[in-house]
Amino acid sequence: MNRASEPIESPGLDPGLFSLKIIAMTQPISLSKARKARQRAEKKAQADRNAAFHGLTKAQKAVARSEEARRQHDLDGKKT
């Protein structure tokens, strides 16, 4: 007979699939925290997809406009 710490041997099945080894308990997790973390990750992934699809954000466009205006102003000052 098999002991509880030895896996069950069965022809045609993965021996690790139905093992009766004693497994140490893991730390308990808060399901609400796990759910919220998963939702945050999904929202972040959706935001990244939207950013890639729609281009630059409003803040990035404003920074680019101000940098271009500064470069144009500097260039106008150097014209002779």
N, CA and C atoms as a LAMMPS dump frame, in Angstrom:
ITEM: TIMESTEP
0
ITEM: NUMBER OF ATOMS
240
ITEM: BOX BOUNDS ff ff ff
-5.0000000000000000e+02 5.0000000000000000e+02
-5.0000000000000000e+02 5.0000000000000000e+02
-5.0000000000000000e+02 5.0000000000000000e+02
ITEM: ATOMS id mol type element x y z
1 1 1 N 0.829 -1.188 0
2 1 2 C 0 0 0
3 1 3 C 0.866 1.24 0
4 2 1 N 0.34 2.286 -0.578
5 2 2 C 1.034 3.568 -0.62
6 2 3 C 0.846 4.308 0.691
7 3 1 N 1.885 4.993 1.069
8 3 2 C 1.777 5.866 2.224
9 3 3 C 1.263 7.211 1.759
10 4 1 N 0.821 8.028 2.696
11 4 2 C 0.256 9.334 2.352
12 4 3 C 1.305 10.254 1.737
13 5 1 N 2.581 10.029 2.057
14 5 2 C 3.615 10.906 1.527
15 5 3 C 4.127 10.457 0.163
16 6 1 N 3.683 9.311 -0.341
17 6 2 C 4.115 8.813 -1.641
18 6 3 C 3.031 9.082 -2.673
19 7 1 N 3.409 9.435 -3.907
20 7 2 C 2.394 9.659 -4.934
21 7 3 C 1.712 8.364 -5.345
22 8 1 N 0.482 8.466 -5.779
23 8 2 C -0.266 7.31 -6.259
24 8 3 C 0.215 6.995 -7.665
25 9 1 N 0.566 5.748 -7.924
26 9 2 C 0.991 5.324 -9.252
27 9 3 C -0.214 4.774 -9.981
28 10 1 N -0.469 5.3 -11.155
29 10 2 C -1.588 4.839 -11.952
30 10 3 C -1.142 4.819 -13.403
31 11 1 N -1.393 3.725 -14.129
32 11 2 C -0.943 3.655 -15.518
33 11 3 C -1.67 4.676 -16.388
34 12 1 N -0.916 5.381 -17.212
35 12 2 C -1.505 6.329 -18.137
36 12 3 C -1.753 7.71 -17.563
37 13 1 N -1.528 7.91 -16.288
38 13 2 C -1.75 9.219 -15.677
39 13 3 C -0.431 9.804 -15.202
40 14 1 N -0.379 11.095 -15.158
41 14 2 C 0.792 11.784 -14.639
42 14 3 C 0.873 11.509 -13.14
43 15 1 N 1.988 10.939 -12.657
44 15 2 C 2.059 10.605 -11.232
45 15 3 C 1.992 11.827 -10.323
46 16 1 N 2.42 12.984 -10.8
47 16 2 C 2.366 14.178 -9.974
48 16 3 C 0.987 14.802 -9.915
49 17 1 N 0.09 14.372 -10.807
50 17 2 C -1.232 14.967 -10.892
51 17 3 C -2.104 14.609 -9.692
52 18 1 N -2.045 13.367 -9.259
53 18 2 C -2.903 12.915 -8.168
54 18 3 C -2.062 12.452 -6.991
55 19 1 N -1.109 13.257 -6.581
56 19 2 C -0.264 12.849 -5.469
57 19 3 C -0.958 13.175 -4.155
58 20 1 N -0.673 12.383 -3.169
59 20 2 C -1.257 12.574 -1.845
60 20 3 C -0.231 13.143 -0.878
61 21 1 N 0.751 13.858 -1.398
62 21 2 C 1.763 14.438 -0.529
63 21 3 C 1.128 15.513 0.341
64 22 1 N 1.636 15.635 1.531
65 22 2 C 1.155 16.661 2.443
66 22 3 C 1.771 17.988 2.008
67 23 1 N 0.934 18.957 1.775
68 23 2 C 1.378 20.25 1.287
69 23 3 C 1.228 21.268 2.41
70 24 1 N 2.27 22.044 2.623
71 24 2 C 2.215 23.078 3.653
72 24 3 C 1.23 24.158 3.228
73 25 1 N 0.499 24.69 4.187
74 25 2 C -0.477 25.736 3.887
75 25 3 C 0.246 27.043 3.598
76 26 1 N -0.269 27.788 2.645
77 26 2 C 0.315 29.081 2.315
78 26 3 C -0.339 30.162 3.161
79 27 1 N 0.178 31.363 3.031
80 27 2 C -0.381 32.484 3.775
81 27 3 C -1.761 32.826 3.223
82 28 1 N -2.707 33.15 4.089
83 28 2 C -4.032 33.539 3.597
84 28 3 C -3.955 34.879 2.866
85 29 1 N -4.807 35.033 1.861
86 29 2 C -4.83 36.281 1.106
87 29 3 C -6.203 36.91 1.241
88 30 1 N -6.231 38.204 1.142
89 30 2 C -7.491 38.924 1.163
90 30 3 C -8.054 38.895 -0.252
91 31 1 N -9.208 38.303 -0.411
92 31 2 C -9.789 38.174 -1.742
93 31 3 C -10.153 39.528 -2.324
94 32 1 N -10.59 40.455 -1.478
95 32 2 C -10.942 41.779 -1.996
96 32 3 C -9.696 42.515 -2.48
97 33 1 N -8.573 42.366 -1.764
98 33 2 C -7.331 43.002 -2.215
99 33 3 C -6.849 42.38 -3.516
100 34 1 N -6.969 41.066 -3.629
101 34 2 C -6.559 40.391 -4.86
102 34 3 C -7.45 40.818 -6.023
103 35 1 N -8.747 40.941 -5.773
104 35 2 C -9.687 41.36 -6.819
105 35 3 C -9.39 42.784 -7.266
106 36 1 N -9.141 43.677 -6.294
107 36 2 C -8.838 45.068 -6.629
108 36 3 C -7.511 45.181 -7.38
109 37 1 N -6.523 44.396 -6.982
110 37 2 C -5.233 44.424 -7.671
111 37 3 C -5.39 43.94 -9.107
112 38 1 N -6.197 42.905 -9.308
113 38 2 C -6.441 42.393 -10.658
114 38 3 C -7.161 43.443 -11.505
115 39 1 N -8.141 44.138 -10.908
116 39 2 C -8.863 45.176 -11.636
117 39 3 C -7.945 46.341 -11.995
118 40 1 N -7.043 46.724 -11.064
119 40 2 C -6.09 47.793 -11.359
120 40 3 C -5.174 47.394 -12.511
121 41 1 N -4.721 46.147 -12.495
122 41 2 C -3.844 45.671 -13.566
123 41 3 C -4.575 45.659 -14.904
124 42 1 N -5.853 45.263 -14.898
125 42 2 C -6.634 45.253 -16.134
126 42 3 C -6.843 46.671 -16.658
127 43 1 N -7.127 47.623 -15.745
128 43 2 C -7.307 49.015 -16.165
129 43 3 C -6.008 49.586 -16.723
130 44 1 N -4.881 49.255 -16.093
131 44 2 C -3.58 49.728 -16.571
132 44 3 C -3.296 49.166 -17.955
133 45 1 N -3.591 47.886 -18.163
134 45 2 C -3.368 47.27 -19.471
135 45 3 C -4.253 47.921 -20.527
136 46 1 N -5.513 48.204 -20.174
137 46 2 C -6.423 48.862 -21.115
138 46 3 C -5.939 50.274 -21.428
139 47 1 N -5.449 50.984 -20.423
140 47 2 C -4.93 52.335 -20.639
141 47 3 C -3.709 52.306 -21.552
142 48 1 N -2.847 51.319 -21.372
143 48 2 C -1.676 51.192 -22.237
144 48 3 C -2.083 50.903 -23.675
145 49 1 N -3.089 50.039 -23.858
146 49 2 C -3.579 49.748 -25.209
147 49 3 C -4.179 51.003 -25.835
148 50 1 N -4.96 51.756 -25.059
149 50 2 C -5.566 52.986 -25.575
150 50 3 C -4.498 54.019 -25.931
151 51 1 N -3.474 54.143 -25.091
152 51 2 C -2.408 55.105 -25.355
153 51 3 C -1.669 54.744 -26.637
154 52 1 N -1.436 53.465 -26.838
155 52 2 C -0.758 53.037 -28.062
156 52 3 C -1.647 53.268 -29.278
157 53 1 N -2.938 53.095 -29.111
158 53 2 C -3.87 53.238 -30.23
159 53 3 C -4.101 54.698 -30.591
160 54 1 N -4.248 55.557 -29.585
161 54 2 C -4.622 56.947 -29.824
162 54 3 C -3.441 57.907 -29.835
163 55 1 N -2.249 57.434 -29.596
164 55 2 C -1.074 58.298 -29.671
165 55 3 C -0.736 58.95 -28.353
166 56 1 N -0.282 60.191 -28.428
167 56 2 C 0.197 60.915 -27.253
168 56 3 C -0.952 61.386 -26.369
169 57 1 N -0.657 61.512 -25.078
170 57 2 C -1.643 62.043 -24.147
171 57 3 C -1.702 63.56 -24.289
172 58 1 N -2.707 64.159 -23.693
173 58 2 C -2.865 65.614 -23.758
174 58 3 C -1.657 66.31 -23.129
175 59 1 N -1.164 65.788 -22.025
176 59 2 C -0.006 66.384 -21.358
177 59 3 C 1.239 66.279 -22.238
178 60 1 N 1.431 65.138 -22.887
179 60 2 C 2.583 64.972 -23.765
180 60 3 C 2.503 65.92 -24.964
181 61 1 N 1.294 66.118 -25.496
182 61 2 C 1.122 67.051 -26.61
183 61 3 C 1.437 68.479 -26.171
184 62 1 N 1.012 68.857 -24.961
185 62 2 C 1.279 70.202 -24.447
186 62 3 C 2.775 70.423 -24.271
187 63 1 N 3.475 69.423 -23.756
188 63 2 C 4.926 69.533 -23.583
189 63 3 C 5.602 69.672 -24.941
190 64 1 N 5.174 68.877 -25.913
191 64 2 C 5.768 68.95 -27.253
192 64 3 C 5.524 70.32 -27.885
193 65 1 N 4.302 70.872 -27.705
194 65 2 C 3.999 72.199 -28.251
195 65 3 C 4.874 73.271 -27.61
196 66 1 N 5.036 73.207 -26.287
197 66 2 C 5.841 74.221 -25.604
198 66 3 C 7.314 74.112 -26.006
199 67 1 N 7.819 72.884 -26.166
200 67 2 C 9.204 72.716 -26.6
201 67 3 C 9.398 73.253 -28.019
202 68 1 N 8.436 72.988 -28.893
203 68 2 C 8.52 73.491 -30.268
204 68 3 C 8.468 75.018 -30.282
205 69 1 N 7.611 75.618 -29.464
206 69 2 C 7.524 77.078 -29.39
207 69 3 C 8.838 77.666 -28.879
208 70 1 N 9.45 77.026 -27.883
209 70 2 C 10.729 77.496 -27.349
210 70 3 C 11.819 77.401 -28.415
211 71 1 N 11.862 76.295 -29.153
212 71 2 C 12.855 76.141 -30.217
213 71 3 C 12.65 77.196 -31.308
214 72 1 N 11.383 77.439 -31.666
215 72 2 C 11.082 78.443 -32.691
216 72 3 C 11.49 79.838 -32.217
217 73 1 N 11.242 80.142 -30.944
218 73 2 C 11.623 81.439 -30.378
219 73 3 C 13.136 81.595 -30.395
220 74 1 N 13.863 80.532 -30
221 74 2 C 15.322 80.583 -30.02
222 74 3 C 15.84 80.767 -31.445
223 75 1 N 15.221 80.088 -32.398
224 75 2 C 15.634 80.194 -33.792
225 75 3 C 15.379 81.599 -34.335
226 76 1 N 14.228 82.185 -33.98
227 76 2 C 13.914 83.542 -34.429
228 76 3 C 14.91 84.547 -33.867
229 77 1 N 15.384 84.323 -32.673
230 77 2 C 16.354 85.228 -32.057
231 77 3 C 17.716 85.135 -32.716
232 78 1 N 18.031 84.036 -33.37
233 78 2 C 19.342 83.843 -33.984
234 78 3 C 19.363 84.243 -35.454
235 79 1 N 18.219 84.598 -36.013
236 79 2 C 18.18 84.99 -37.421
237 79 3 C 18.854 86.349 -37.587
238 80 1 N 19.528 86.535 -38.704
239 80 2 C 20.194 87.82 -38.956
240 80 3 C 19.543 88.577 -40.081
